[in-house]
Amino acid sequence: MEAFIEILKYTFPAALMLLLTYLILSNFVDNEEKRRAFDLRKNMQKQALPMRFQAFERVIMLLERITPNHLVIRVRPESQSISQYRKTLVESVRQEFDYNITQQIYFSDKSWNHVVSAKSQVVSLINKTAAELGAEATASDLSRKLIEAEMIVEIFPTKAAVLLIKHEAARNF
């Protein structure tokens, strides 16, 4: 029995020290891994921040360019028929959108859905206005009616999407 107590006198403190050493090293390794993950995330955010900011700028520019009053100034009616002008306007909106579609990776689903919705509503407005005017109307009539239709609405869908994106940008920066 005395031999057991003697062995216990030496092994218990050693086992206790081993356990404490393990806990301290385990805690140190966990904290070091968390610190490295934080540093990595911080560096990635530092690199991604300018790209996100540029994406916000590009999508706001997209929305401004497809707003009817800017669209009809950029895509002039010239001597086209109303159906040709309608196709040209719709194609211009789709090209603008397709050119910027990769920017969605930097946006929340809610914001990107508003961008897509605004684009769809602009295309719908162009098609609806052209149909209401009929084939006898001119391309200039269509451009004028599109601008008037935008003025009637209190907040046009593209403007609403721009406001939402500005709000998201302010939240993130």
C-alpha positions in Angstrom: 0.0 0.0 0.0 2.8 2.4 0.8 4.4 1.7 -2.6 1.1 2.6 -4.3 0.9 5.9 -2.3 4.6 6.6 -3.2 3.9 6.0 -6.9 0.7 8.1 -6.7 2.7 11.0 -5.1 4.9 11.2 -8.2 2.5 10.2 -11.0 -0.5 12.4 -9.9 1.4 15.7 -10.1 3.0 14.6 -13.4 -0.4 13.6 -14.9 -1.9 16.9 -13.6 0.9 18.9 -15.2 0.4 16.9 -18.5 -3.3 17.7 -18.5 -2.7 21.4 -17.8 0.0 21.5 -20.5 -2.4 19.9 -22.9 -5.2 22.3 -22.1 -3.0 25.4 -22.4 -1.5 24.3 -25.7 -4.9 23.3 -27.0 -6.2 26.7 -26.1 -3.2 28.4 -27.7 -3.5 26.5 -30.9 -7.2 27.3 -31.1 -6.6 31.0 -30.5 -3.8 31.0 -33.1 -6.0 29.4 -35.7 -8.8 31.9 -35.0 -6.3 34.7 -35.3 -5.0 33.4 -38.7 -8.6 33.0 -40.0 -9.4 36.5 -38.9 -6.3 37.9 -40.6 -7.1 36.0 -43.8 -10.7 37.2 -43.8 -9.5 40.8 -43.1 -7.0 40.6 -46.0 -9.6 39.2 -48.3 -12.1 41.9 -47.4 -9.4 44.5 -47.9 -8.9 43.2 -51.5 -12.6 42.6 -52.2 -13.8 46.0 -50.9 -12.6 48.0 -54.0 -14.2 45.3 -56.3 -17.5 45.4 -54.4 -17.5 49.2 -54.6 -16.8 49.1 -58.3 -19.7 46.6 -58.7 -22.1 49.0 -56.9 -20.9 51.8 -59.2 -21.3 49.6 -62.4 -24.8 48.5 -61.5 -26.0 52.0 -60.6 -24.6 53.1 -64.0 -26.5 50.2 -65.6 -29.7 51.3 -64.0 -29.2 54.9 -64.9 -28.5 54.0 -68.5 -31.6 51.9 -68.9 -33.9 54.6 -67.4 -36.1 55.7 -70.3 -35.1 59.3 -70.3 -31.4 58.4 -70.5 -32.1 55.5 -72.9 -33.9 57.5 -75.5 -31.2 60.2 -75.4 -28.5 57.6 -75.9 -30.4 55.6 -78.5 -31.9 58.2 -80.8 -34.9 57.3 -83.0 -33.3 58.6 -86.2 -35.4 57.4 -89.2 -36.5 54.0 -87.8 -40.0 52.7 -87.7 -41.6 52.3 -84.3 -41.1 48.5 -84.3 -37.4 48.9 -85.3 -36.9 51.5 -82.6 -38.7 49.3 -80.0 -36.4 46.4 -80.9 -33.3 48.7 -80.7 -34.3 50.0 -77.3 -35.1 46.5 -75.9 -31.8 45.2 -77.3 -29.9 48.1 -75.8 -31.4 47.4 -72.4 -30.6 43.7 -72.7 -27.1 44.3 -73.8 -26.5 46.7 -70.9 -27.8 44.1 -68.5 -25.9 41.2 -70.0 -22.7 43.2 -69.9 -23.1 43.7 -66.1 -24.7 40.4 -65.1 -21.5 39.1 -63.4 -21.8 41.9 -60.8 -24.6 40.0 -59.0 -22.0 38.1 -57.1 -21.3 41.3 -55.0 -25.0 41.9 -54.2 -27.6 40.5 -51.8 -30.3 38.5 -53.4 -32.9 41.2 -52.6 -30.9 43.9 -54.3 -30.1 41.9 -57.4 -33.7 40.8 -57.7 -34.6 44.5 -57.7 -32.1 45.2 -60.5 -33.6 42.3 -62.5 -37.1 43.5 -61.8 -36.2 47.1 -62.9 -34.7 45.8 -66.1 -37.8 43.7 -66.8 -40.2 46.6 -66.0 -38.3 48.9 -68.4 -38.5 46.3 -71.2 -42.2 45.8 -70.4 -42.8 49.6 -70.5 -41.1 49.9 -73.9 -43.2 47.0 -75.3 -46.4 48.2 -73.8 -45.9 51.8 -74.9 -45.1 50.7 -78.4 -48.2 48.5 -78.6 -50.4 51.3 -77.3 -49.1 53.7 -79.9 -49.6 51.3 -82.8 -47.8 50.8 -86.0 -48.7 54.2 -87.5 -46.8 56.1 -84.8 -43.2 57.2 -85.3 -40.1 56.3 -83.3 -40.1 59.9 -82.0 -43.6 59.4 -80.6 -42.4 56.3 -78.8 -39.4 58.1 -77.2 -41.6 61.0 -76.1 -44.2 58.6 -74.6 -41.5 56.7 -72.7 -40.2 59.9 -71.1 -43.8 60.9 -70.2 -44.5 57.5 -68.7 -41.4 57.8 -66.6 -42.5 61.2 -65.4 -45.9 60.0 -64.4 -44.5 57.4 -61.9 -43.5 58.8 -58.6 -40.5 56.5 -58.2 -39.5 54.7 -61.4 -38.3 51.1 -60.8 -34.8 51.9 -61.8 -34.6 54.7 -59.3 -36.1 52.4 -56.5 -33.4 49.9 -57.3 -30.7 52.6 -57.2 -32.0 53.7 -53.7 -31.9 50.1 -52.5 -28.3 49.6 -53.8 -27.2 52.9 -52.2 -28.7 51.7 -48.9 -26.9 48.3 -49.2 -23.6 50.1 -50.0 -24.0 52.4 -47.0 -24.6 49.4 -44.8 -21.5 47.6 -46.0 -19.0 50.4 -46.1 
